């Protein structure tokens, strides 16, 4: 199945344009509401036709943006800056028609500057600063004339108004202006705080991703080093094992099973163990890419888990296995059966078998995960459990002390399960013993097409 991959930068640019579309809708609604309140409620004489024409122009730009978001064409930084520049020109037009620099809502020029500083490179930010500063400066001497705000004296005979009434009128106008400045400060402070918090969260997320990437890089370096040592060891041990296999075969032929049945049986076991070692060395010397290509195939979960259990039983025939399968477990789903995954699961089962009493055995629970598309496997032993000081280190690096069945094997197991998109968690059960929870991804039918 082919998957269309969209670069992260293009997704971010389109998300930024979508945010700009939402904020512009809020600006259109706020401007329309303020215009209606000023003209109908406060009875302020404004250039209504020009103001409504400007608001309709902004709405037309936003309609184009809405249609633009429906397309698959990549959004560029210049396109976002151009739309922000159009918003600045529209804001300047509205302020020009409502008193220019004397309008207490001139703080709105800060909004496009903040947006540009957050979503665009620094060069565009300085361009936006120059544009807004130029327009603000222009609005100081040049703006449309407005009738003095006289909401409750509009229909009275101005000749009969006393000086005290004029003072009252001026005070109310001043109070109105102060309220506008206060409202502007509250809005600008809220916007700055909102974007500052969002920017801080973005930086923290980036730092967290960078730290995780560094940790994975260190783990990959350790895995490469272990792989190099494994390949070297496989090369050095290949010849001795070959000689041992030849000698074991000759000894088996020299002593007939009728005369020396006990020795013949022991030689047979030795041959099986030598062949097992040779298979393990072949696996160690294979490259990761070739290994995945040769061993990775899609199979049903029930068949794959049966195969894993059968392979493990051939290595640990005397260990009791308590198998529990949840009725909701997705055993009918498919899973990518990798040879490295198989060896990882067998390694965990072997570790559990080595640390549990023979009479109790180990528990293997197969269950359904809360997240769709995954299957859960829990392996528990009844031994002494994991040392508390090692719980946080397991899986992050090879552990030198292998008294509890830990070490390089479990480190590689962590890496294998993480690589295929699964998770593994090690803990101690309240009643004693170690408990390992493994979450493995399933393969959907669509991916097989």
C-alpha positions as CSV (number, residue, x, y, z in Angstrom):
1,X,0.0,0.0,0.0
2,X,1.4,3.4,-1.0
3,X,1.2,6.1,1.7
4,X,1.4,9.8,0.8
5,X,4.0,11.4,3.0
6,X,3.7,15.1,3.7
7,X,6.8,16.8,5.1
8,X,6.4,18.2,8.6
9,X,7.2,21.7,7.5
10,X,4.3,21.7,5.0
11,X,1.9,20.4,7.7
12,X,3.1,23.2,10.1
13,X,2.7,25.9,7.5
14,X,-0.8,24.7,6.7
15,X,-1.7,24.6,10.4
16,X,-0.4,28.2,10.8
17,X,-2.6,29.3,7.9
18,X,-5.6,27.6,9.6
19,X,-4.9,29.4,12.8
20,X,-4.7,32.7,10.9
21,X,-8.1,31.9,9.3
22,X,-9.6,31.3,12.8
23,X,-8.1,34.5,14.2
24,X,-9.3,36.5,11.2
25,X,-12.9,35.2,11.8
26,X,-12.7,36.4,15.4
27,X,-11.4,39.8,14.2
28,X,-14.3,40.1,11.7
29,X,-16.8,39.2,14.4
30,X,-15.3,41.6,16.9
31,X,-15.1,44.5,14.4
32,X,-18.7,44.0,13.3
33,X,-19.9,43.9,17.0
34,X,-18.0,47.1,17.9
35,X,-19.4,48.9,14.8
36,X,-23.0,47.9,15.7
37,X,-22.5,49.0,19.3
38,X,-21.0,52.3,18.3
39,X,-23.6,53.2,15.7
40,X,-26.8,51.8,17.2
41,X,-26.3,51.8,20.9
42,X,-23.9,54.7,21.5
43,X,-25.2,56.7,18.5
44,X,-21.7,57.6,17.4
45,X,-21.5,59.1,13.9
46,X,-19.1,56.9,11.9
47,X,-18.3,56.3,8.2
48,X,-20.5,53.2,8.2
49,X,-20.4,52.5,4.4
50,X,-16.6,52.6,4.2
51,X,-16.2,50.6,7.4
52,X,-18.6,47.9,6.3
53,X,-16.8,47.8,2.9
54,X,-13.5,47.2,4.7
55,X,-15.0,44.5,6.8
56,X,-16.4,42.8,3.7
57,X,-13.0,43.0,2.1
58,X,-11.5,41.2,5.0
59,X,-14.2,38.6,4.9
60,X,-13.5,38.1,1.1
61,X,-9.8,37.4,1.9
62,X,-10.9,34.9,4.6
63,X,-13.2,33.2,2.1
64,X,-10.2,32.8,-0.2
65,X,-8.2,31.4,2.7
66,X,-10.9,28.9,3.5
67,X,-10.9,27.7,-0.1
68,X,-7.1,27.6,-0.1
69,X,-7.1,25.3,2.9
70,X,-9.2,22.8,1.0
71,X,-6.4,22.3,-1.6
72,X,-3.3,20.1,-1.4
73,X,-1.0,22.8,-2.7
74,X,1.9,23.4,-0.1
75,X,1.6,26.6,1.9
76,X,4.7,28.9,1.7
77,X,6.1,31.3,4.3
78,X,5.7,34.2,1.8
79,X,2.0,33.3,1.4
80,X,1.4,33.5,5.1
81,X,3.3,36.8,5.4
82,X,1.3,38.2,2.5
83,X,-2.0,37.4,4.2
84,X,-0.7,39.0,7.4
85,X,0.3,42.1,5.5
86,X,-3.2,42.3,4.0
87,X,-4.6,42.1,7.6
88,X,-2.4,45.0,8.6
89,X,-3.6,47.1,5.7
90,X,-7.2,46.3,6.6
91,X,-6.6,47.2,10.3
92,X,-5.0,50.5,9.1
93,X,-8.0,51.2,7.0
94,X,-10.4,50.7,9.9
95,X,-8.3,52.9,12.2
96,X,-8.1,55.6,9.5
97,X,-11.9,55.7,9.4
98,X,-12.2,55.7,13.2
99,X,-9.8,58.4,14.4
100,X,-6.4,57.2,13.4
101,X,-3.8,57.1,16.1
102,X,-6.3,58.6,18.6
103,X,-8.3,55.4,18.5
104,X,-7.7,53.5,21.7
105,X,-7.7,50.2,19.7
106,X,-4.4,50.9,17.9
107,X,-3.0,48.1,20.1
108,X,-4.3,45.7,17.5
109,X,-1.2,46.4,15.5
110,X,0.6,44.2,18.0
111,X,-1.3,41.1,17.0
112,X,0.2,40.6,13.5
113,X,3.7,41.4,14.9
114,X,3.3,38.6,17.5
115,X,2.0,36.1,15.0
116,X,4.8,36.8,12.6
117,X,7.4,36.5,15.3
118,X,6.0,33.1,16.3
119,X,5.2,31.3,13.0
120,X,7.7,32.9,10.5
121,X,11.5,33.4,10.4
122,X,13.0,36.4,12.1
123,X,13.5,38.3,8.8
124,X,9.7,38.5,8.2
125,X,9.3,39.7,11.8
126,X,11.4,42.8,11.1
127,X,9.5,43.4,7.8
128,X,6.2,43.3,9.8
129,X,7.6,45.7,12.4
130,X,8.6,48.2,9.7
131,X,5.2,47.9,8.0
132,X,3.1,48.4,11.2
133,X,5.3,51.2,12.5
134,X,5.0,53.0,9.1
135,X,1.3,52.7,9.1
136,X,1.0,53.8,12.7
137,X,3.1,56.8,12.1
138,X,1.0,57.7,9.0
139,X,-2.2,57.5,11.1
140,X,-1.0,60.2,13.5
141,X,-1.5,63.2,11.1
142,X,-3.7,61.5,8.5
143,X,-7.1,60.1,9.4
144,X,-10.8,60.7,8.6
145,X,-12.5,63.4,10.7
146,X,-15.1,62.2,13.2
147,X,-18.0,64.0,14.9
148,X,-17.3,64.6,18.6
149,X,-18.7,61.8,20.7
150,X,-21.9,63.1,22.3
151,X,-24.1,60.1,22.9
152,X,-26.6,61.8,25.2
153,X,-26.4,65.4,23.8
154,X,-26.8,64.5,20.1
155,X,-30.4,65.8,19.8
156,X,-30.1,68.8,22.1
157,X,-29.8,72.5,21.2
158,X,-26.0,73.2,21.6
159,X,-26.7,76.9,22.2
160,X,-28.5,76.0,25.4
161,X,-25.7,73.8,26.8
162,X,-23.9,75.2,29.7
163,X,-20.1,75.1,30.2
164,X,-20.6,72.5,33.0
165,X,-22.5,70.3,30.6
166,X,-19.6,70.6,28.1
167,X,-17.2,69.6,30.9
168,X,-19.4,66.6,31.7
169,X,-19.4,65.7,28.0
170,X,-15.6,66.0,27.8
171,X,-15.2,63.9,30.9
172,X,-17.4,61.1,29.5
173,X,-15.4,61.1,26.3
174,X,-12.2,60.9,28.2
175,X,-13.6,58.0,30.3
176,X,-14.6,56.3,27.1
177,X,-11.1,56.7,25.7
178,X,-9.6,55.4,29.0
179,X,-11.9,52.4,28.8
180,X,-10.8,51.7,25.3
181,X,-7.1,51.8,26.3
182,X,-7.8,49.5,29.3
183,X,-9.6,47.1,27.1
184,X,-6.7,47.2,24.6
185,X,-4.2,46.5,27.4
186,X,-6.2,43.5,28.7
187,X,-6.6,42.0,25.2
188,X,-2.9,42.6,24.2
189,X,-1.7,41.2,27.6
190,X,-3.9,38.1,27.1
191,X,-2.7,37.5,23.6
192,X,1.0,37.9,24.5
193,X,0.6,35.5,27.5
194,X,-1.3,33.0,25.3
195,X,1.3,33.0,22.5
196,X,4.2,33.0,25.0
197,X,2.8,30.0,26.8
198,X,2.3,28.2,23.5
199,X,5.8,29.0,22.4
200,X,7.2,27.8,25.7
201,X,5.3,24.5,25.3
202,X,6.6,24.1,21.8
203,X,10.2,24.7,22.9
204,X,9.8,22.2,25.8
205,X,8.3,19.6,23.4
206,X,11.2,20.2,21.0
207,X,13.7,19.7,23.8
208,X,12.0,16.5,25.0
209,X,12.0,15.1,21.4
210,X,15.7,16.1,21.1
211,X,16.5,14.3,24.4
212,X,14.7,11.2,23.3
213,X,16.5,11.3,20.0
214,X,19.9,11.6,21.7
215,X,19.0,8.7,24.0
216,X,18.0,6.5,21.0
217,X,21.2,7.5,19.2
218,X,23.2,6.3,22.2
219,X,21.3,3.1,22.3
220,X,21.9,2.6,18.6
221,X,25.6,3.1,19.1
222,X,25.7,0.5,21.8
223,X,23.7,-1.9,19.6
224,X,26.1,-1.3,16.7
225,X,29.0,-2.0,19.0
226,X,27.4,-5.2,20.3
227,X,26.6,-6.2,16.8
228,X,30.2,-5.8,15.7
229,X,31.4,-7.8,18.7
230,X,28.8,-10.5,18.0
231,X,29.9,-10.8,14.3
232,X,33.5,-11.0,15.4
233,X,32.7,-13.6,18.0
234,X,30.7,-15.6,15.5
235,X,33.6,-15.6,13.1
236,X,36.1,-16.7,15.8
237,X,33.8,-19.4,17.2
238,X,32.7,-20.9,13.9
239,X,35.8,-23.0,13.4
240,X,35.9,-24.5,16.9
241,X,32.2,-25.4,16.8
242,X,32.7,-27.0,13.4
243,X,35.6,-29.2,14.8
244,X,33.4,-30.1,17.8
245,X,30.6,-31.1,15.5
246,X,32.9,-33.4,13.5
247,X,34.3,-35.0,16.6
248,X,30.9,-35.5,18.1
249,X,29.7,-37.2,14.9
250,X,32.7,-39.5,14.8
251,X,32.4,-40.5,18.5
252,X,28.7,-41.2,17.9
253,X,29.6,-43.5,14.9
254,X,32.4,-45.2,16.9
255,X,30.1,-46.3,19.7
256,X,27.0,-48.2,18.7
257,X,23.8,-47.5,20.6
258,X,23.4,-51.2,21.5
259,X,26.7,-51.4,23.4
260,X,26.9,-47.8,24.8
261,X,23.3,-46.5,24.9
262,X,24.0,-43.9,27.6
263,X,27.0,-42.5,25.9
264,X,25.2,-42.5,22.6
265,X,22.3,-40.5,24.1
266,X,24.7,-38.0,25.6
267,X,26.5,-37.5,22.3
268,X,23.1,-37.0,20.6
269,X,22.3,-34.2,23.1
270,X,25.8,-32.7,22.5
271,X,25.1,-32.6,18.7
272,X,21.8,-30.9,19.2
273,X,23.4,-28.2,21.4
274,X,26.2,-27.7,19.0
275,X,23.7,-27.2,16.2
276,X,21.8,-24.8,18.3
277,X,25.0,-22.8,18.9
278,X,25.8,-22.8,15.2
279,X,22.3,-21.4,14.5
280,X,22.7,-18.7,17.1
281,X,26.1,-17.7,15.6
282,X,24.6,-17.6,12.1
283,X,21.9,-15.2,13.5
284,X,24.6,-13.1,15.2
285,X,26.6,-12.8,12.0
286,X,23.7,-11.8,9.8
287,X,23.1,-8.1,9.1
288,X,20.0,-6.5,10.5
289,X,18.7,-5.6,7.0
290,X,19.2,-9.1,5.6
291,X,17.7,-10.6,8.8
292,X,14.6,-8.5,8.5
293,X,14.1,-9.3,4.8
294,X,14.6,-13.1,5.3
295,X,12.6,-13.6,8.5
296,X,10.0,-10.8,8.5
297,X,6.6,-12.1,7.3
298,X,3.0,-11.5,8.2
299,X,1.2,-14.3,10.0
300,X,-1.8,-14.8,12.3
301,X,-1.1,-14.0,16.0
302,X,-2.3,-17.4,17.2
303,X,0.1,-19.3,14.9
304,X,3.0,-17.0,15.7
305,X,2.6,-17.3,19.4
306,X,2.2,-21.1,19.1
307,X,5.5,-21.2,17.2
308,X,7.2,-19.1,19.9
309,X,5.9,-21.3,22.7
310,X,6.9,-24.5,20.9
311,X,10.5,-23.2,20.3
312,X,10.8,-22.2,23.9
313,X,9.5,-25.6,25.2
314,X,12.2,-27.3,23.1
315,X,14.8,-25.3,25.1
316,X,13.1,-25.5,28.5
317,X,11.1,-28.8,28.5
318,X,11.1,-29.1,32.3
319,X,9.6,-25.7,33.1
320,X,5.9,-25.4,33.8
321,X,4.0,-22.8,31.7
322,X,0.7,-21.4,32.9
323,X,-0.9,-20.1,29.8
324,X,-3.9,-17.7,30.1
325,X,-5.6,-16.2,27.1
326,X,-8.2,-13.5,27.4
327,X,-11.3,-14.1,25.4
328,X,-11.0,-10.6,23.8
329,X,-7.4,-11.1,22.7
330,X,-7.1,-10.4,19.0
331,X,-5.5,-13.7,18.1
332,X,-7.2,-13.7,14.7
333,X,-5.3,-10.5,13.7
334,X,-2.0,-10.5,11.9
335,X,1.4,-9.7,13.2
336,X,4.8,-9.2,11.6
337,X,6.8,-12.3,12.6
338,X,10.4,-11.3,12.8
339,X,13.1,-13.7,13.8
340,X,14.6,-11.0,16.1
341,X,11.2,-10.6,17.8
342,X,10.9,-14.4,18.3
343,X,14.3,-14.6,19.9
344,X,13.4,-11.6,22.1
345,X,10.3,-13.3,23.4
346,X,12.2,-16.5,24.0
347,X,14.9,-14.7,25.8
348,X,12.4,-13.2,28.2
349,X,10.8,-16.6,28.8
350,X,14.2,-18.1,29.4
351,X,15.0,-15.3,31.9
352,X,11.7,-16.0,33.7
353,X,12.3,-19.7,33.7
354,X,15.8,-19.3,35.2
355,X,14.4,-17.3,38.2
356,X,11.3,-19.1,39.1
357,X,10.7,-22.2,41.3
358,X,10.1,-25.4,39.3
359,X,6.9,-26.2,41.0
360,X,5.3,-22.8,40.3
361,X,6.5,-22.3,36.8
362,X,5.9,-19.0,34.9
363,X,2.7,-17.2,33.8
364,X,2.1,-16.2,30.2
365,X,-1.0,-14.0,29.8
366,X,-2.2,-12.9,26.4
367,X,-4.8,-10.1,26.4
368,X,-6.4,-7.3,24.4
369,X,-5.0,-3.8,24.7
370,X,-7.1,-0.7,25.3
371,X,-5.6,0.8,22.2
372,X,-6.8,-0.7,19.0
373,X,-4.2,-2.3,16.8
374,X,-2.1,-3.8,19.5
375,X,-1.9,-7.1,21.5
376,X,-0.6,-7.5,25.0
377,X,1.7,-10.2,26.4
378,X,2.5,-10.5,30.1
379,X,5.2,-12.8,31.4
380,X,5.6,-13.3,35.1
381,X,7.9,-15.5,37.2
382,X,7.7,-16.3,41.0
383,X,11.4,-15.6,41.8
384,X,13.0,-12.9,43.9
385,X,12.1,-10.1,41.4
386,X,14.1,-7.4,39.9
387,X,16.5,-5.3,42.1
388,X,15.0,-1.9,42.6
389,X,18.2,-0.2,41.7
390,X,18.1,-1.9,38.3
391,X,14.5,-1.2,37.3
392,X,15.3,2.2,35.9
393,X,18.3,1.0,34.0
394,X,16.8,-2.0,32.3
395,X,16.6,-1.5,28.6
396,X,18.7,1.7,28.5
397,X,22.1,0.0,28.5
398,X,23.6,-3.4,29.0
399,X,23.9,-4.3,32.7
400,X,27.1,-5.9,33.8
401,X,25.6,-7.8,36.7
402,X,23.6,-10.7,35.3
403,X,22.7,-12.5,38.5
404,X,19.0,-11.9,37.9
405,X,19.0,-13.0,34.3
406,X,19.6,-9.5,33.0
407,X,22.3,-8.2,30.7
408,X,22.9,-7.8,27.0
409,X,20.0,-10.1,26.1
410,X,17.3,-7.9,27.7
411,X,18.9,-4.7,26.4
412,X,18.7,-6.1,22.8
413,X,15.1,-7.3,23.6
414,X,14.1,-3.8,24.5
415,X,15.7,-2.4,21.3
416,X,14.0,-5.0,19.1
417,X,10.5,-4.4,20.5
418,X,10.9,-0.6,20.4
419,X,12.1,-0.8,16.9
420,X,9.0,-2.5,15.6
421,X,6.7,0.0,17.4
422,X,6.0,-1.9,20.6
423,X,6.6,-1.2,24.3
424,X,8.0,-3.2,27.1
425,X,7.7,-2.5,30.8
426,X,9.4,-4.3,33.7
427,X,8.1,-4.3,37.2
428,X,7.9,-6.4,40.4
429,X,4.6,-8.0,41.2
430,X,3.1,-7.2,44.7
431,X,3.1,-10.9,45.6
432,X,6.6,-11.4,44.5
433,X,8.4,-12.1,41.2
434,X,9.2,-10.1,38.1
435,X,6.4,-9.0,35.7
436,X,7.1,-8.0,32.1
437,X,4.4,-6.4,30.0
438,X,4.9,-6.3,26.3
439,X,2.7,-4.4,23.8
440,X,3.2,-5.5,20.2
441,X,1.7,-3.8,17.1
442,X,-0.6,-5.7,14.8
443,X,-0.7,-5.5,11.1
444,X,-4.0,-4.3,9.6
445,X,-5.5,-5.8,6.6
446,X,-5.1,-2.6,4.6
447,X,-1.3,-2.7,5.1
448,X,-1.2,-6.1,3.5
449,X,-2.8,-5.0,0.3
